[in-house]
Amino acid sequence: MSSIGRQLQEIKGRIASACAAAGRDANAVTLLAVSKTQPADAVREAAAAGQRDFGENYVQEALDKMADLRDLRDLPLRWHLIGPLQSNKTRVVAEAFDWVHSVDRLKIAERLAAQRPPQLPPLQLCLQVNVSGEASKSGVAPADLPALAQAVAALPPERVRLRGLMAIPAPADTTEARRAPHRALREMAAALQSRGLHLDTLSMGMSDDLEAAVLEGATMVRIGTAIFGARKP
Ligand SMILES: *Cc1c(COP(=O)(O)O)cnc(C)c1O
């Protein structure tokens, strides 16, 4: 087995252990392989090992990789945009991706809805929340989340579907400090559900905080380094 294949197995083992510890079904957590900065051949290797969901941060890099991997179109791979999205890139994203995890303002969601080709299934959306309150991080402030969520949920469902919330918490040293922001995101999703929104996705957990995220209810974990190795700076 390739090293990427072995590392995928190892991550699945970590997900299964964390699910067992949390009393959750291991199938309730989808593994997103974050392939940003990795060559198309790394994605090819992961796909050969059975991986189907891939996360990318940079739109042009992702489009180039998709073009390189056109011969795999029968698998099919699912592409998730997890990096910041500017409004001048929404059209190509609406045409090429399956999910966008990084929606943090209404204008972006409106453009994605208007530009999603009608022959494609709806684009699946998560709202990125700035859970750690860092000035430099993107994401909607928690106080502004309910209004944004209501507005995005009201967009045409045949074009875009609001599925849940995404966060990138600040790094932390202790288990409890790692769990707190994930718990906060879960509670924000629960509050929106109690207002009648149907959310089924919590996109949280990376190589270093996977266990904390799964213990707090992550349904999609975004893992790069632990699958593909360190990224070149
Ligand atoms: C790079 C990145 C990841 C993966 O991080 P690793 O620490 O390499 O697992 C996950 N989510 C987002 C938004 C990222 O930018």
The ligand as an SDF file (V2000), in Angstrom:
LIG
                    3D

 15 15  0  0  0  0  0  0  0  0999 V2000
   -5.0730   23.4060    5.5660 C   0  0  0  0  0  0  0  0  0  0  0  0
   -6.4300   23.2900    6.1420 C   0  0  0  0  0  0  0  0  0  0  0  0
   -6.8520   22.1090    6.7870 C   0  0  0  0  0  0  0  0  0  0  0  0
   -5.9560   20.9150    7.0220 C   0  0  0  0  0  0  0  0  0  0  0  0
   -5.0080   21.1990    8.0000 O   0  0  0  0  0  0  0  0  0  0  0  0
   -3.9730   20.0840    8.5310 P   0  0  0  0  0  0  0  0  0  0  0  0
   -3.4840   20.6400    9.8100 O   0  0  0  0  0  0  0  0  0  0  0  0
   -2.9070   19.9610    7.4890 O   0  0  0  0  0  0  0  0  0  0  0  0
   -4.7250   18.8110    8.7120 O   0  0  0  0  0  0  0  0  0  0  0  0
   -8.1590   22.0560    7.2330 C   0  0  0  0  0  0  0  0  0  0  0  0
   -9.0100   23.0820    7.0630 N   0  0  0  0  0  0  0  0  0  0  0  0
   -8.6440   24.2210    6.4560 C   0  0  0  0  0  0  0  0  0  0  0  0
   -9.6320   25.3190    6.2970 C   0  0  0  0  0  0  0  0  0  0  0  0
   -7.3480   24.3660    5.9910 C   0  0  0  0  0  0  0  0  0  0  0  0
   -6.9930   25.5210    5.3970 O   0  0  0  0  0  0  0  0  0  0  0  0
  1  2  1  0
  2  3  1  0
  2 14  2  0
  3  4  1  0
  3 10  2  0
  4  5  1  0
  5  6  1  0
  6  7  2  0
  6  8  1  0
  6  9  1  0
 10 11  1  0
 11 12  2  0
 12 13  1  0
 12 14  1  0
 14 15  1  0
M  END
$$$$
